[in-house]
Amino acid sequence: MKRLNGMDAMLLYSETPNLHTHTLKVAIVNAADFPGEFGFDTFRRVFPRRLELLEPLRYQLVEIPWRLHHPMWLENCDVDLDYHLRRVRVPGPGGRRELDTVIGEIASTPLDRSRPLWEFHFAEGMAENRFAIIGKVHHALADGMASANLLSRMIDSPGSEQAERRPPPRPVAPSKSELLRAAGRDHVQHIAALPGLLQDTVRGLSQVRRRSKERGQHPDLAKNFNPPPTFLNHVISPTRTFATAALSLDDVKKTAKHIDVTFNDIVLAMAAGALRELLLRYDGRADRPILTSVPVSTDRSPDRITGNEISGLSVSLPVHIDDPLERVRLTSLSTARAKEDLDLMGPKLQGQLMEYLPPALAPALFRRQSRRAVQNRAMNIAVSNVPGPRKRANVAGAPVCEFYSVGILSAGSALNITVWSYVDQLDVSVLSDDRTFNDVHEVTDALIHAFGEIRSAAGLPGDPAVVDTAMAPANAAG
């Protein structure tokens, strides 16, 4: 057994009836050239051979008596594949829009905590002999980097492990006294570590405050913990909406190189341009910069397939700026400042502090916040950029032509944008609720439009390239 770390536990405690904390991982398979018939039975047949390589999918949550400590994972548990592997049908005509709707419906229901915290839905009925494997995995199991590594084991990719392992012995559930003794030992370690952690916290805060004074206030950058109210910020509903789009990865890289900014700067500047368009449409104004939370991995080991080793950047998005290149410049400046602040504070400090989250009180506090929060005090939206598989993958010999991933919605923040790079494309996912947009594909449309604006302003010729391997885009209705 092993205990959930503080960040894992926070993601468990913060789950409420309207704020689900599972993530989505979507692999779209093109079976047009598959020899024979590809379908759910094919996936169901090959999956058990991969399960032995996917340790986190065999974890079972174990609560501690009287919530005296964070829960633990019971490892190597039996998995009922008849429950966890499911079939779903995509309605006609079976394109991107119909698939995105199905994914939103799957995202709208929580996972059953009495079982291992994941499901895979095999989507049939898609056009052009395509299929989708929709993974719903609790964020407490894995962050973005761990999920990417986990997916590389689930699919057949060049260099991935192929051999089946001998099934480990079945675990024996611990007794109440064993759980309490383990909790006591861990509490002693936490108490011993607390003075040093408090010193690190005070030192980090002092360094950030001092550096902030040296920089001075910038009129075009939002202040931390002071996001302006927007239509994106309200009490979140339980129903999720989902949208996807694919861009040429080479186009994005060349654009970043041409402007002399980072790849992540271009992704965030795209988000800034898209949000400016959407704010003008829904709020009738975009006159103040907004704040986005950008998760950052603090352990990028290719072998890590579980746990949350993350911190976050608070980045100002200049949605009030009309000039696309000035938006890129200000986004790059804000990102550089946020990275410097994180280094001064200590990248792992946030996760270390989460270890002291009180298990007996935290769930009730999060439930109260989820019902009442109309504004997230830390951010307006979340934007993630995760490097996905670099080589073409396949499922039972059928190639995976697109990969999508998205995280969670937080209280008072109804938009999550996640981009995954996969081989030669940048796959964009958008998660929202049903109270925010008339059509969530407005966001993907706006992101593509914003990227085109940046390229045009930079003097790059032509429209963004069409990704031939991806499904046709789904434009917003109307």
Summary of the structure (lengths in Angstrom):
residues: 478
radius of gyration: 22.3
end to end distance: 52.9
largest distance: 68.7
contacts: 1594
relative contact order: 0.19
helix: 38%
strand: 22%
